[in-house]
């Protein structure tokens, strides 16, 4: 059979498979991140967040500028806010207060902390520089301001997250600590009517360790946010004394600023030093499961791991799952439904390793998908954020590179071109002040085929979703082929619930809080 006939036969087979309900392998247009004039822009960022910074309904990009650890001193470089035109064409917001020499910046966390409906930003920094707070003053403009103890306490901070720790209706602040610097405690700040006051003597400080991703979510389904914090073995590997904790821990929220360190989880072993993590309901059973990106320097290759939640916040390793293996650190990972089949997938990109996609089947199993254009994308990956950047209902991805050179690798932009295996529906929650997708909010989309079993897709909003990164398009769901959307169950921060029975296909639905 000649090449033309073979290609025709393969196309017929592929078309028949699609009509039969099978989903295609993921496909991405992969490029260097560019601004609207076509200029590649830019290398050496520490973290990326996908957020609607100017309130126009699409996802903008905040890239925080890292530092070169091979240099004898920090060389100041600018962080940058990029504004999206809604079609994934970006313009540098050169005059924004966020686009400046903030310091050796690592990541940003975004939420509405002053209840005016606009997103405010906190940028964590390293090398003893003070962290920075930027208040939105409307229409995409920001002003750098002091935020009490939170901008006065110096440290080596790689990640941070807004979160309502004490369930009093306002957002507190958690700053993760020195991921890649000498060990130290995390920093905790209570919001007292807009004044952020440091809280000490709590287990949340995590001792003197090397924490990485600091993810707040309701892990035990009891209605309040728990903290999952990765810890690495970098101190020991760098010739220092080993820290007390070299693995991931969960601090269970008992209410009223009381936390208990959970025990009995499969990752509580020094065999699992980790820097990054991602949470998502990979098996569609109504709780948040866990991806861990392992971290060990100068040792044999490490393989990332997937852990399943029993619904009560206890995790066991998923059987028969083989994830990315890498020789260096894993910093960049996220979950999203790339093929719109109703099941979460996983994207992971370790340092100096290729980008890998693992497709989920909704039953606790993931399998690596082929893709030469991703396998060849081997860079010094440092963080990742996912979200729909061009408004087509499919989640895209932006991967930062941190190459420790004056002119580093550019960020990688992955525009999702996967043939959808169903329709999409995005739900945007607006709190009482108009802010989108407040941290701690949950949505479960229920779909069902005629005479079939219900499929329940759970998502939870957070102001940090991986190491120094924040995903966008939090409540972007698939309506799989052959299924209908029955309802969306909404759980607002504070516990109020709402049921939505009119779900738009291939469209966005905004829902205002009813409390």
C-alpha positions in Angstrom: 0.0 0.0 0.0 1.5 3.4 -1.0 1.8 6.4 1.4 -1.2 8.2 0.1 -3.5 5.2 0.4 -2.2 4.5 3.9 -2.9 8.1 5.0 -6.4 7.9 3.6 -7.1 4.7 5.4 -5.8 6.1 8.7 -8.0 9.2 8.3 -11.0 7.0 7.7 -10.2 4.9 10.8 -9.7 8.1 12.9 -13.0 9.6 11.7 -14.8 6.4 12.5 -13.2 6.2 16.0 -14.3 9.8 16.7 -17.8 9.1 15.6 -17.9 6.1 17.8 -17.1 8.2 20.8 -13.4 7.8 21.2 -11.4 10.9 22.1 -8.3 12.1 20.2 -4.9 12.4 21.7 -4.1 16.0 22.9 -2.7 18.4 20.4 -1.1 21.8 21.1 0.4 24.6 19.1 3.6 25.1 21.0 5.6 28.4 20.7 7.7 30.8 22.6 5.6 33.2 24.5 5.3 36.3 22.4 3.8 39.8 22.7 1.3 41.1 20.1 4.0 42.5 17.8 5.5 39.0 17.4 8.5 39.6 19.7 9.4 36.6 21.8 9.1 37.6 25.5 10.7 36.7 27.9 13.2 34.5 29.7 14.0 33.8 33.3 10.7 34.2 35.2 10.1 32.6 38.5 6.4 32.1 38.5 3.3 32.6 36.3 -0.3 33.4 37.2 -3.3 33.5 34.8 -5.8 36.0 36.1 -8.2 38.6 34.9 -6.1 41.6 36.0 -8.1 44.3 34.2 -11.6 42.9 34.7 -12.4 42.5 30.9 -13.3 38.8 31.1 -10.2 37.2 29.7 -7.1 35.8 31.3 -4.0 38.0 31.6 -0.5 36.9 32.6 1.7 37.9 35.5 5.3 36.7 35.2 7.4 37.3 38.2 11.1 37.6 37.6 13.5 35.2 39.4 17.2 35.5 40.0 20.4 33.7 38.8 21.8 31.6 41.6 25.0 31.2 39.7 25.8 35.0 40.0 27.6 36.4 43.1 24.9 39.0 43.6 21.3 39.5 42.5 21.0 41.3 39.2 17.7 43.3 39.2 15.3 42.3 36.4 11.7 43.3 35.8 8.6 41.3 36.5 5.9 41.9 33.9 2.1 42.0 33.5 0.8 41.1 30.1 -2.7 42.0 29.0 -4.7 39.6 26.8 -6.9 40.8 23.9 -9.1 37.7 24.4 -7.5 35.7 21.6 -4.1 34.9 23.3 -2.4 38.0 21.8 -0.6 39.7 24.7 0.7 43.3 25.3 3.2 44.3 27.8 1.7 46.5 30.5 4.9 48.5 30.7 3.5 51.3 32.9 1.8 49.0 35.4 3.2 49.1 39.0 3.4 45.3 38.6 5.8 45.6 35.7 8.8 46.7 37.7 11.9 45.6 39.6 10.0 44.1 42.5 13.0 42.2 43.7 14.0 38.6 43.2 10.3 37.7 42.8 9.1 34.1 42.8 5.3 34.0 42.4 2.1 36.0 42.8 -1.3 35.2 44.4 -4.4 37.1 43.4 -7.8 37.7 45.1 -10.1 40.5 46.1 -8.9 41.4 49.6 -10.6 44.8 50.0 -14.1 43.8 48.8 -14.2 46.2 45.8 -14.7 43.5 43.2 -11.2 43.8 41.7 -8.3 41.4 42.1 -5.3 42.4 44.3 -1.9 40.8 44.1 0.8 39.8 46.5 4.3 38.9 45.2 6.6 36.8 47.3 10.4 37.4 47.0 13.6 35.7 48.0 17.1 36.7 49.4 15.7 38.6 52.3 13.9 41.2 50.2 10.5 42.4 51.5 7.4 40.9 49.8 5.2 43.2 47.8 1.5 44.0 47.8 -0.3 45.6 44.9 -3.8 47.0 45.4 -6.1 47.3 42.4 -7.3 50.8 42.0 -9.6 50.0 39.1 -9.6 49.4 35.4 -6.4 47.3 35.5 -4.3 49.9 37.4 -2.4 48.9 40.5 -0.6 50.7 43.3 2.1 49.2 45.5 1.2 49.6 49.1 2.2 48.4 52.6 0.2 45.6 54.0 1.2 45.6 57.7 3.5 42.8 58.8 3.2 41.1 55.5 5.4 43.6 53.7 7.7 44.2 56.6 8.8 40.6 57.5 11.8 39.6 55.5 12.5 36.0 54.4 13.2 33.8 51.4 9.7 33.2 50.2 8.9 31.3 47.0 5.1 31.0 47.2 2.1 32.6 48.8 -1.7 32.3 48.9 -4.7 34.3 49.9 -7.1 32.1 52.0 -9.8 32.6 54.6 -8.0 30.5 57.3 -10.5 31.3 60.2 -13.8 31.4 58.2 -14.6 35.0 59.3 -15.4 36.2 55.8 -12.2 38.0 54.9 -9.0 36.7 53.3 -5.9 36.0 55.4 -2.4 35.4 53.8 0.0 32.4 53.9 3.6 32.9 52.7 5.3 29.5 52.1 8.9 30.1 53.0 12.4 29.2 51.6 11.9 26.5 49.0 15.5 26.8 47.5 17.3 28.8 50.2 18.5 27.9 53.7 15.6 26.4 55.7 13.2 28.6 57.6 9.5 28.9 58.7 6.5 29.7 56.7 4.8 33.1 57.5 1.1 33.4 58.5 -0.8 36.6 58.6 -4.3 37.2 60.0 -6.5 39.8 58.4 -7.8 42.2 61.1 -10.1 44.6 59.3 -7.5 45.1 56.5 -4.5 45.1 58.8 -2.3 42.0 58.2 -0.8 40.8 61.5 1.7 38.0 61.8 0.6 34.9 63.7 3.3 32.9 65.4 3.4 29.7 67.4 1.1 27.8 65.0 1.8 24.4 63.3 1.3 26.3 60.0 4.8 27.7 60.3 6.0 24.2 59.4 9.2 24.4 61.5 12.5 25.2 59.9 12.1 23.2 56.6 12.2 23.8 52.8 8.6 24.1 51.8 7.5 24.3 48.2 3.9 24.4 47.0 1.5 25.7 49.6 -2.0 24.6 48.6 -5.1 25.4 50.6 -8.2 23.3 49.9 -10.9 21.3 51.7 -9.1 18.0 51.7 -11.4 16.2 54.2 -14.7 17.6 52.9 -15.6 19.2 56.2 -16.2 22.7 54.9 -13.0 24.5 55.9 -9.6 24.9 54.1 -6.7 22.6 55.0 -3.1 23.1 54.1 -1.1 20.8 52.0 2.6 21.7 52.0 5.4 20.0 50.1 8.9 19.8 51.7 12.1 18.9 49.9 15.4 17.4 50.9 17.5 20.3 49.4 19.2 21.2 52.7 20.7 17.7 53.0 21.5 17.5 49.4 23.3 20.9 49.6 25.6 19.7 52.4 23.6 21.2 55.3 22.1 19.4 58.2 18.9 17.6 57.1 15.6 19.3 58.0 13.0 17.7 60.3 10.6 17.2 57.4 11.6 16.1 53.9 8.2 15.1 52.6 4.7 16.5 52.1 2.5 17.2 55.1 -1.1 18.1 55.6 -2.2 20.5 58.4 -5.9 19.8 59.1 -8.0 22.8 60.0 -9.8 22.2 63.3 -11.3 25.7 63.4 -10.6 28.8 65.5 -6.9 28.9 64.3 -6.2 25.3 65.5 -4.5 22.9 63.2 -3.4 19.3 63.6 -0.7 17.7 61.5 -2.3 14.7 59.8 -0.8 11.3 59.9 -1.3 8.0 58.0 -0.8 9.4 54.5 1.3 7.3 52.0 3.5 10.3 51.1 4.7 10.8 54.7 8.1 9.3 54.0 11.5 10.7 53.1 11.3 8.7 49.9 8.9 11.4 48.7 10.8 14.8 48.9 8.7 17.2 46.8 8.6 20.8 45.6 5.4 21.1 43.6 1.9 19.6 43.8 -1.4 19.7 42.1 -4.9 19.0 43.4 -7.9 17.8 41.5 -10.6 15.1 41.5 -8.8 12.7 39.1 -11.3 9.9 39.7 -14.5 11.9 39.8 -15.5 10.6 43.3 -16.1 13.9 45.0 -12.8 14.6 46.7 -9.5 16.2 45.8 -6.6 13.9 44.8 -3.0 14.7 44.7 -0.1 14.8 42.2 3.4 15.2 43.8 6.4 16.4 41.8 9.4 14.9 43.4 12.6 16.7 44.1 16.1 15.3 44.6 19.4 16.6 43.3 22.3 14.5 42.2 20.6 11.2 42.8 19.1 8.6 40.5 16.1 9.6 38.5 12.9 10.3 40.5 9.4 9.4 39.4 6.4 11.6 40.2 3.5 10.1 42.1 -0.3 10.2 42.2 -2.2 9.8 45.5 -5.9 9.2 45.9 -8.1 10.7 48.6 -10.5 8.5 50.5 -12.9 11.4 51.0 -11.7 12.1 54.5 -8.3 13.6 53.7 -6.3 10.4 53.9 -4.2 9.6 50.8 -3.0 6.3 49.3 -0.8 5.9 46.2 -2.7 5.2 43.0 -2.0 1.7 41.8 -0.6 1.0 38.3 0.1 4.6 37.5 3.5 5.5 36.0 4.2 9.2 35.8 7.1 11.3 34.5 10.6 10.2 35.5 13.3 12.9 35.6 16.9 13.5 36.8 16.3 17.0 38.1 13.7 18.8 40.1 10.0 18.8 39.3 8.6 22.3 39.6 5.8 22.5 37.0 2.5 20.5 37.1 -1.2 21.1 36.8 -4.5 19.3 36.2 -7.0 20.2 33.5 -9.4 18.5 31.1 -7.5 19.0 27.9 -9.7 16.8 25.6 -13.1 17.8 27.2 -14.1 14.2 28.0 -15.2 14.9 31.5 -12.0 13.5 33.1 -9.1 15.5 34.5 -5.7 15.1 32.7 -2.3 16.0 34.0 0.5 18.1 32.5 4.0 17.9 34.0 7.3 19.5 32.9 10.4 18.9 35.1 13.5 21.0 35.0 15.5 20.2 31.8 13.0 17.5 30.9 10.3 17.3 28.2 6.7 18.3 28.7 4.5 15.3 29.4 0.7 14.9 29.2 -1.1 12.2 31.0 -4.7 11.6 30.1 -7.2 10.6 32.8 -10.0 8.1 32.4 -12.1 9.2 35.4 -11.3 6.0 37.3 -8.0 6.8 39.0 -5.8 5.9 36.0 -3.7 8.1 33.8 -1.7 7.2 30.7 1.0 9.3 28.9 -0.2 10.6 25.6 2.0 10.8 22.6 3.1 14.2 21.2 6.4 14.9 19.5 6.0 18.6 19.7 5.8 18.3 23.5 8.5 15.7 23.9 10.9 18.0 22.2 10.1 20.9 24.5 13.0 20.3 26.9 13.7 23.4 29.0 14.5 24.6 32.5 10.8 24.5 33.4 10.0 26.4 36.6 6.2 26.7 37.0 3.0 26.2 35.0 -0.5 27.7 34.9 -3.5 26.5 32.9 -6.6 28.3 31.6 -8.5 29.2 28.5 -6.4 32.0 27.0 -8.2 32.4 23.6 -11.8 31.9 24.6 -12.5 28.7 22.7 -13.5 26.6 25.8 -10.3 24.5 25.8 -7.7 24.9 28.6 -4.3 26.1 27.4 -1.0 26.2 29.3 1.9 28.6 30.0 5.1 27.2 31.3 7.8 29.4 32.7 11.6 28.6 32.3 14.2 29.5 34.9 17.5 28.8 33.2 20.0 30.5 35.4 21.5 32.5 32.5 21.3 36.2 31.8 19.3 35.5 28.7 17.2 32.5 29.7 14.8 30.3 27.8 11.5 31.9 26.9 8.3 30.8 28.4 6.4 28.1 26.5 2.9 28.9 25.3 0.7 25.8 24.6 -2.5 26.6 22.8 -4.9 23.6 22.9 -5.9 22.4 19.5 -7.2 19.0 20.7 -10.4 18.0 18.9 -13.0 18.3 21.7 -14.6 15.1 22.9 -17.7 17.0 23.9 -19.0 20.5 24.6 -17.7 22.9 27.2 -19.3 25.1 29.8 -17.6 27.6 32.0 -19.2 28.9 35.3 -17.8 32.1 36.7 -18.8 32.7 40.3 -19.1 36.3 41.5 -19.1 36.9 45.2 -21.2 39.6 46.9 -18.7 42.3 45.7 -18.4 41.0 42.2 -15.0 39.4 42.5 -14.6 36.2 40.4 -14.2 32.7 41.8 -13.4 33.5 45.4 -10.8 31.1 47.1 -12.6 28.2 48.7 -15.6 28.1 46.4 -16.6 24.7 44.9 -18.6 23.7 41.9 -19.7 20.2 41.0 -21.0 19.8 37.5 -23.4 16.8 37.0 -23.8 15.3 33.6 -25.5 12.1 32.4 -26.2 10.2 29.2 -29.8 8.9 28.6 -30.3 6.0 31.0 -26.7 6.2 32.2 -24.8 6.9 35.4 -24.2 10.4 36.6 -20.8 11.9 36.1 -19.8 14.4 38.8 -16.9 16.8 38.1 -15.6 18.7 41.1 -13.5 21.8 41.0 -12.3 24.1 43.9 -11.0 27.7 43.6 -7.7 28.5 45.1 -5.3 31.5 45.0 -2.3 29.3 44.5 -2.5 26.0 42.5 1.1 24.9 42.3 4.6 26.1 43.1 4.5 29.9 42.6 1.6 29.7 40.1 -2.1 30.2 39.9 -4.4 28.6 37.3 -7.2 30.4 35.6 -10.6 29.2 34.2 -11.2 27.4 37.5 -14.7 26.2 36.7 -14.3 25.2 33.0 -16.0 21.9 32.5 -16.7 19.4 29.8 -20.1 18.2 28.8 -18.9 14.9 27.3 -20.3 13.7 24.0 -23.6 11.9 24.4 -24.2 13.5 27.8 -26.4 16.3 29.1 -25.7 18.8 31.8 -28.2 18.1 34.6 -27.1 20.6 37.3 -24.2 22.5 38.9 -23.9 22.3 42.7 -22.2 25.4 44.1 -20.7 25.7 47.5 -19.7 29.2 48.4 -17.0 30.2 51.0 -18.8 30.1 54.3 -20.9 27.1 53.5 -23.9 28.5 51.6 -25.0 26.3 48.7 -26.8 26.9 45.4 -28.1 24.6 42.7 -28.0 25.7 39.1 -30.2 23.8 36.6 -29.8 25.8 33.5 -26.3 25.1 32.1 -25.2 26.7 28.9 -23.2 24.6 26.4 -20.2 26.2 24.7 -20.7 29.3 26.7 -19.9 31.1 29.9 -22.5 31.4 32.7 -22.0 34.0 35.5 -23.5 33.2 38.9 -23.9 35.8 41.6 -23.6 34.8 45.3 -27.0 34.5 47.1 -25.9 35.4 50.6 
